[in-house]
Amino acid sequence: MVPLGLLAAGEKAEVAETKMEELISPCTKCQCDKSGCFSRIEDMGLRAGKTVEILNNHRGQGVLLVKVDESRIAMNRGMAMKIMVRRKDA
């Protein structure tokens, strides 16, 4: 398993787990309770078992553009590094 943030553009992977407590405990940027923040992550489609494709990952800097189902999601690198995935063979 590797963090989502380390995949290159064009790679596909299956979400194995999200480090939920790390994603929701320092809830300083959003005004919600812990379950609300994790619910938002799940609402974006980032659930265990889902296949994601990296659309854009510029030299390991800045934001990532990820495709989940038919949606595109932009996320910061900090969040992407807390989502563990398994690479899929093409």
Phi and psi in radians as a Rosetta constraint file:
Dihedral C 1 N 2 CA 2 C 2 CIRCULARHARMONIC -2.350 0.35
Dihedral N 2 CA 2 C 2 N 3 CIRCULARHARMONIC 2.738 0.35
Dihedral C 2 N 3 CA 3 C 3 CIRCULARHARMONIC -1.195 0.35
Dihedral N 3 CA 3 C 3 N 4 CIRCULARHARMONIC 2.532 0.35
Dihedral C 3 N 4 CA 4 C 4 CIRCULARHARMONIC -0.979 0.35
Dihedral N 4 CA 4 C 4 N 5 CIRCULARHARMONIC -0.604 0.35
Dihedral C 4 N 5 CA 5 C 5 CIRCULARHARMONIC -1.177 0.35
Dihedral N 5 CA 5 C 5 N 6 CIRCULARHARMONIC -0.211 0.35
Dihedral C 5 N 6 CA 6 C 6 CIRCULARHARMONIC -1.682 0.35
Dihedral N 6 CA 6 C 6 N 7 CIRCULARHARMONIC -0.042 0.35
Dihedral C 6 N 7 CA 7 C 7 CIRCULARHARMONIC -1.381 0.35
Dihedral N 7 CA 7 C 7 N 8 CIRCULARHARMONIC 2.632 0.35
Dihedral C 7 N 8 CA 8 C 8 CIRCULARHARMONIC -1.577 0.35
Dihedral N 8 CA 8 C 8 N 9 CIRCULARHARMONIC 2.828 0.35
Dihedral C 8 N 9 CA 9 C 9 CIRCULARHARMONIC -1.008 0.35
Dihedral N 9 CA 9 C 9 N 10 CIRCULARHARMONIC 2.360 0.35
Dihedral C 9 N 10 CA 10 C 10 CIRCULARHARMONIC 1.653 0.35
Dihedral N 10 CA 10 C 10 N 11 CIRCULARHARMONIC -0.279 0.35
Dihedral C 10 N 11 CA 11 C 11 CIRCULARHARMONIC -1.349 0.35
Dihedral N 11 CA 11 C 11 N 12 CIRCULARHARMONIC 2.571 0.35
Dihedral C 11 N 12 CA 12 C 12 CIRCULARHARMONIC -2.014 0.35
Dihedral N 12 CA 12 C 12 N 13 CIRCULARHARMONIC 2.610 0.35
Dihedral C 12 N 13 CA 13 C 13 CIRCULARHARMONIC -2.682 0.35
Dihedral N 13 CA 13 C 13 N 14 CIRCULARHARMONIC 2.841 0.35
Dihedral C 13 N 14 CA 14 C 14 CIRCULARHARMONIC -1.878 0.35
Dihedral N 14 CA 14 C 14 N 15 CIRCULARHARMONIC 2.304 0.35
Dihedral C 14 N 15 CA 15 C 15 CIRCULARHARMONIC -1.174 0.35
Dihedral N 15 CA 15 C 15 N 16 CIRCULARHARMONIC 2.138 0.35
Dihedral C 15 N 16 CA 16 C 16 CIRCULARHARMONIC -1.645 0.35
Dihedral N 16 CA 16 C 16 N 17 CIRCULARHARMONIC -0.841 0.35
Dihedral C 16 N 17 CA 17 C 17 CIRCULARHARMONIC -2.832 0.35
Dihedral N 17 CA 17 C 17 N 18 CIRCULARHARMONIC 2.703 0.35
Dihedral C 17 N 18 CA 18 C 18 CIRCULARHARMONIC -1.973 0.35
Dihedral N 18 CA 18 C 18 N 19 CIRCULARHARMONIC 2.426 0.35
Dihedral C 18 N 19 CA 19 C 19 CIRCULARHARMONIC -1.357 0.35
Dihedral N 19 CA 19 C 19 N 20 CIRCULARHARMONIC 1.372 0.35
Dihedral C 19 N 20 CA 20 C 20 CIRCULARHARMONIC -0.958 0.35
Dihedral N 20 CA 20 C 20 N 21 CIRCULARHARMONIC -0.789 0.35
Dihedral C 20 N 21 CA 21 C 21 CIRCULARHARMONIC -1.127 0.35
Dihedral N 21 CA 21 C 21 N 22 CIRCULARHARMONIC -0.563 0.35
Dihedral C 21 N 22 CA 22 C 22 CIRCULARHARMONIC -1.312 0.35
Dihedral N 22 CA 22 C 22 N 23 CIRCULARHARMONIC -0.551 0.35
Dihedral C 22 N 23 CA 23 C 23 CIRCULARHARMONIC -1.308 0.35
Dihedral N 23 CA 23 C 23 N 24 CIRCULARHARMONIC -0.496 0.35
Dihedral C 23 N 24 CA 24 C 24 CIRCULARHARMONIC -1.968 0.35
Dihedral N 24 CA 24 C 24 N 25 CIRCULARHARMONIC -0.320 0.35
Dihedral C 24 N 25 CA 25 C 25 CIRCULARHARMONIC -1.196 0.35
Dihedral N 25 CA 25 C 25 N 26 CIRCULARHARMONIC -0.817 0.35
Dihedral C 25 N 26 CA 26 C 26 CIRCULARHARMONIC -1.510 0.35
Dihedral N 26 CA 26 C 26 N 27 CIRCULARHARMONIC 1.198 0.35
Dihedral C 26 N 27 CA 27 C 27 CIRCULARHARMONIC -1.435 0.35
Dihedral N 27 CA 27 C 27 N 28 CIRCULARHARMONIC 1.168 0.35
Dihedral C 27 N 28 CA 28 C 28 CIRCULARHARMONIC -1.672 0.35
Dihedral N 28 CA 28 C 28 N 29 CIRCULARHARMONIC -0.478 0.35
Dihedral C 28 N 29 CA 29 C 29 CIRCULARHARMONIC -1.488 0.35
Dihedral N 29 CA 29 C 29 N 30 CIRCULARHARMONIC -0.399 0.35
Dihedral C 29 N 30 CA 30 C 30 CIRCULARHARMONIC -2.035 0.35
Dihedral N 30 CA 30 C 30 N 31 CIRCULARHARMONIC 2.676 0.35
Dihedral C 30 N 31 CA 31 C 31 CIRCULARHARMONIC -1.776 0.35
Dihedral N 31 CA 31 C 31 N 32 CIRCULARHARMONIC 1.345 0.35
Dihedral C 31 N 32 CA 32 C 32 CIRCULARHARMONIC -2.656 0.35
Dihedral N 32 CA 32 C 32 N 33 CIRCULARHARMONIC 2.878 0.35
Dihedral C 32 N 33 CA 33 C 33 CIRCULARHARMONIC -1.416 0.35
Dihedral N 33 CA 33 C 33 N 34 CIRCULARHARMONIC 3.024 0.35
Dihedral C 33 N 34 CA 34 C 34 CIRCULARHARMONIC -1.036 0.35
Dihedral N 34 CA 34 C 34 N 35 CIRCULARHARMONIC -0.750 0.35
Dihedral C 34 N 35 CA 35 C 35 CIRCULARHARMONIC -1.169 0.35
Dihedral N 35 CA 35 C 35 N 36 CIRCULARHARMONIC -0.537 0.35
Dihedral C 35 N 36 CA 36 C 36 CIRCULARHARMONIC -1.155 0.35
Dihedral N 36 CA 36 C 36 N 37 CIRCULARHARMONIC -0.708 0.35
Dihedral C 36 N 37 CA 37 C 37 CIRCULARHARMONIC -1.171 0.35
Dihedral N 37 CA 37 C 37 N 38 CIRCULARHARMONIC -0.774 0.35
Dihedral C 37 N 38 CA 38 C 38 CIRCULARHARMONIC -1.183 0.35
Dihedral N 38 CA 38 C 38 N 39 CIRCULARHARMONIC -0.611 0.35
Dihedral C 38 N 39 CA 39 C 39 CIRCULARHARMONIC -1.058 0.35
Dihedral N 39 CA 39 C 39 N 40 CIRCULARHARMONIC -0.664 0.35
Dihedral C 39 N 40 CA 40 C 40 CIRCULARHARMONIC -1.136 0.35
Dihedral N 40 CA 40 C 40 N 41 CIRCULARHARMONIC -0.713 0.35
Dihedral C 40 N 41 CA 41 C 41 CIRCULARHARMONIC -1.089 0.35
Dihedral N 41 CA 41 C 41 N 42 CIRCULARHARMONIC -0.764 0.35
Dihedral C 41 N 42 CA 42 C 42 CIRCULARHARMONIC -1.165 0.35
Dihedral N 42 CA 42 C 42 N 43 CIRCULARHARMONIC -0.663 0.35
Dihedral C 42 N 43 CA 43 C 43 CIRCULARHARMONIC -1.088 0.35
Dihedral N 43 CA 43 C 43 N 44 CIRCULARHARMONIC -0.498 0.35
Dihedral C 43 N 44 CA 44 C 44 CIRCULARHARMONIC -1.280 0.35
Dihedral N 44 CA 44 C 44 N 45 CIRCULARHARMONIC -0.189 0.35
Dihedral C 44 N 45 CA 45 C 45 CIRCULARHARMONIC 1.792 0.35
Dihedral N 45 CA 45 C 45 N 46 CIRCULARHARMONIC 0.036 0.35
Dihedral C 45 N 46 CA 46 C 46 CIRCULARHARMONIC -1.529 0.35
Dihedral N 46 CA 46 C 46 N 47 CIRCULARHARMONIC 1.415 0.35
Dihedral C 46 N 47 CA 47 C 47 CIRCULARHARMONIC -2.089 0.35
Dihedral N 47 CA 47 C 47 N 48 CIRCULARHARMONIC 2.719 0.35
Dihedral C 47 N 48 CA 48 C 48 CIRCULARHARMONIC -1.006 0.35
Dihedral N 48 CA 48 C 48 N 49 CIRCULARHARMONIC 2.347 0.35
Dihedral C 48 N 49 CA 49 C 49 CIRCULARHARMONIC 1.693 0.35
Dihedral N 49 CA 49 C 49 N 50 CIRCULARHARMONIC -0.274 0.35
Dihedral C 49 N 50 CA 50 C 50 CIRCULARHARMONIC -1.344 0.35
Dihedral N 50 CA 50 C 50 N 51 CIRCULARHARMONIC 2.544 0.35
Dihedral C 50 N 51 CA 51 C 51 CIRCULARHARMONIC -1.611 0.35
Dihedral N 51 CA 51 C 51 N 52 CIRCULARHARMONIC 2.305 0.35
Dihedral C 51 N 52 CA 52 C 52 CIRCULARHARMONIC -2.127 0.35
Dihedral N 52 CA 52 C 52 N 53 CIRCULARHARMONIC 2.659 0.35
Dihedral C 52 N 53 CA 53 C 53 CIRCULARHARMONIC -2.231 0.35
Dihedral N 53 CA 53 C 53 N 54 CIRCULARHARMONIC 2.310 0.35
Dihedral C 53 N 54 CA 54 C 54 CIRCULARHARMONIC -1.400 0.35
Dihedral N 54 CA 54 C 54 N 55 CIRCULARHARMONIC 2.074 0.35
Dihedral C 54 N 55 CA 55 C 55 CIRCULARHARMONIC -1.614 0.35
Dihedral N 55 CA 55 C 55 N 56 CIRCULARHARMONIC -0.555 0.35
Dihedral C 55 N 56 CA 56 C 56 CIRCULARHARMONIC -2.674 0.35
Dihedral N 56 CA 56 C 56 N 57 CIRCULARHARMONIC 2.197 0.35
Dihedral C 56 N 57 CA 57 C 57 CIRCULARHARMONIC -2.589 0.35
Dihedral N 57 CA 57 C 57 N 58 CIRCULARHARMONIC 1.506 0.35
Dihedral C 57 N 58 CA 58 C 58 CIRCULARHARMONIC -1.235 0.35
Dihedral N 58 CA 58 C 58 N 59 CIRCULARHARMONIC 1.804 0.35
Dihedral C 58 N 59 CA 59 C 59 CIRCULARHARMONIC 0.782 0.35
Dihedral N 59 CA 59 C 59 N 60 CIRCULARHARMONIC 0.580 0.35
Dihedral C 59 N 60 CA 60 C 60 CIRCULARHARMONIC 1.226 0.35
Dihedral N 60 CA 60 C 60 N 61 CIRCULARHARMONIC 0.402 0.35
Dihedral C 60 N 61 CA 61 C 61 CIRCULARHARMONIC -2.266 0.35
Dihedral N 61 CA 61 C 61 N 62 CIRCULARHARMONIC 2.685 0.35
Dihedral C 61 N 62 CA 62 C 62 CIRCULARHARMONIC 1.301 0.35
Dihedral N 62 CA 62 C 62 N 63 CIRCULARHARMONIC -2.681 0.35
Dihedral C 62 N 63 CA 63 C 63 CIRCULARHARMONIC -1.547 0.35
Dihedral N 63 CA 63 C 63 N 64 CIRCULARHARMONIC 2.767 0.35
Dihedral C 63 N 64 CA 64 C 64 CIRCULARHARMONIC -1.893 0.35
Dihedral N 64 CA 64 C 64 N 65 CIRCULARHARMONIC 2.588 0.35
Dihedral C 64 N 65 CA 65 C 65 CIRCULARHARMONIC -1.965 0.35
Dihedral N 65 CA 65 C 65 N 66 CIRCULARHARMONIC 2.095 0.35
Dihedral C 65 N 66 CA 66 C 66 CIRCULARHARMONIC -2.142 0.35
Dihedral N 66 CA 66 C 66 N 67 CIRCULARHARMONIC 2.431 0.35
Dihedral C 66 N 67 CA 67 C 67 CIRCULARHARMONIC -1.793 0.35
Dihedral N 67 CA 67 C 67 N 68 CIRCULARHARMONIC 2.183 0.35
Dihedral C 67 N 68 CA 68 C 68 CIRCULARHARMONIC -2.217 0.35
Dihedral N 68 CA 68 C 68 N 69 CIRCULARHARMONIC 2.124 0.35
Dihedral C 68 N 69 CA 69 C 69 CIRCULARHARMONIC 0.966 0.35
Dihedral N 69 CA 69 C 69 N 70 CIRCULARHARMONIC -2.086 0.35
Dihedral C 69 N 70 CA 70 C 70 CIRCULARHARMONIC -1.901 0.35
Dihedral N 70 CA 70 C 70 N 71 CIRCULARHARMONIC 0.269 0.35
Dihedral C 70 N 71 CA 71 C 71 CIRCULARHARMONIC -1.891 0.35
Dihedral N 71 CA 71 C 71 N 72 CIRCULARHARMONIC 2.633 0.35
Dihedral C 71 N 72 CA 72 C 72 CIRCULARHARMONIC -1.900 0.35
Dihedral N 72 CA 72 C 72 N 73 CIRCULARHARMONIC 2.355 0.35
Dihedral C 72 N 73 CA 73 C 73 CIRCULARHARMONIC -2.203 0.35
Dihedral N 73 CA 73 C 73 N 74 CIRCULARHARMONIC 2.256 0.35
Dihedral C 73 N 74 CA 74 C 74 CIRCULARHARMONIC -1.705 0.35
Dihedral N 74 CA 74 C 74 N 75 CIRCULARHARMONIC 2.309 0.35
Dihedral C 74 N 75 CA 75 C 75 CIRCULARHARMONIC -2.470 0.35
Dihedral N 75 CA 75 C 75 N 76 CIRCULARHARMONIC 2.661 0.35
Dihedral C 75 N 76 CA 76 C 76 CIRCULARHARMONIC -1.334 0.35
Dihedral N 76 CA 76 C 76 N 77 CIRCULARHARMONIC 2.791 0.35
Dihedral C 76 N 77 CA 77 C 77 CIRCULARHARMONIC -1.097 0.35
Dihedral N 77 CA 77 C 77 N 78 CIRCULARHARMONIC -0.612 0.35
Dihedral C 77 N 78 CA 78 C 78 CIRCULARHARMONIC -1.040 0.35
Dihedral N 78 CA 78 C 78 N 79 CIRCULARHARMONIC -0.786 0.35
Dihedral C 78 N 79 CA 79 C 79 CIRCULARHARMONIC -1.179 0.35
Dihedral N 79 CA 79 C 79 N 80 CIRCULARHARMONIC -0.728 0.35
Dihedral C 79 N 80 CA 80 C 80 CIRCULARHARMONIC -1.106 0.35
Dihedral N 80 CA 80 C 80 N 81 CIRCULARHARMONIC -0.545 0.35
Dihedral C 80 N 81 CA 81 C 81 CIRCULARHARMONIC -1.314 0.35
Dihedral N 81 CA 81 C 81 N 82 CIRCULARHARMONIC -0.201 0.35
Dihedral C 81 N 82 CA 82 C 82 CIRCULARHARMONIC -1.758 0.35
Dihedral N 82 CA 82 C 82 N 83 CIRCULARHARMONIC 0.061 0.35
Dihedral C 82 N 83 CA 83 C 83 CIRCULARHARMONIC -1.904 0.35
Dihedral N 83 CA 83 C 83 N 84 CIRCULARHARMONIC 1.969 0.35
Dihedral C 83 N 84 CA 84 C 84 CIRCULARHARMONIC -1.549 0.35
Dihedral N 84 CA 84 C 84 N 85 CIRCULARHARMONIC 2.367 0.35
Dihedral C 84 N 85 CA 85 C 85 CIRCULARHARMONIC -2.320 0.35
Dihedral N 85 CA 85 C 85 N 86 CIRCULARHARMONIC 2.823 0.35
Dihedral C 85 N 86 CA 86 C 86 CIRCULARHARMONIC -1.940 0.35
Dihedral N 86 CA 86 C 86 N 87 CIRCULARHARMONIC 2.194 0.35
Dihedral C 86 N 87 CA 87 C 87 CIRCULARHARMONIC -1.081 0.35
Dihedral N 87 CA 87 C 87 N 88 CIRCULARHARMONIC 2.508 0.35
Dihedral C 87 N 88 CA 88 C 88 CIRCULARHARMONIC -1.874 0.35
Dihedral N 88 CA 88 C 88 N 89 CIRCULARHARMONIC 2.424 0.35
Dihedral C 88 N 89 CA 89 C 89 CIRCULARHARMONIC -1.320 0.35
Dihedral N 89 CA 89 C 89 N 90 CIRCULARHARMONIC 2.446 0.35
